[in-house]
Amino acid sequence: MKQTAFLLGVLALTACSGKPPSPQAPQPQARTATPWDQMQQAKQKAKDVQKASQEQADRQAKALDAAGQ
């Protein structure tokens, strides 16, 4: 009985005497989409469409000016 208690005590001390585990850096979480992201994408798309239509209007104006001269 004494030997069992002594053996359990030694095992417990041996198990607890090791180095503590090194702290692990938290894993970066994946970015989640928000409603603002969709609105920003729609806004950017509208800007791109506006830019494309303005460029087309400028090309047409130049073509008309060149044809009129």
Stockholm file with secondary structure:
# STOCKHOLM 1.0

chainA/1-69         MKQTAFLLGVLALTACSGKPPSPQAPQPQARTATPWDQMQQAKQKAKDVQKASQEQADRQAKALDAAGQ
#=GR chainA/1-69 SS CHHHHHHHHHHHHHHHSSCCCCCCCCCCCCCCCCHHHHHHHHHHHHHHHHHHHHHHHHHHHHHHHHHHC
#=GC SS_cons        CHHHHHHHHHHHHHHHSSCCCCCCCCCCCCCCCCHHHHHHHHHHHHHHHHHHHHHHHHHHHHHHHHHHC
//
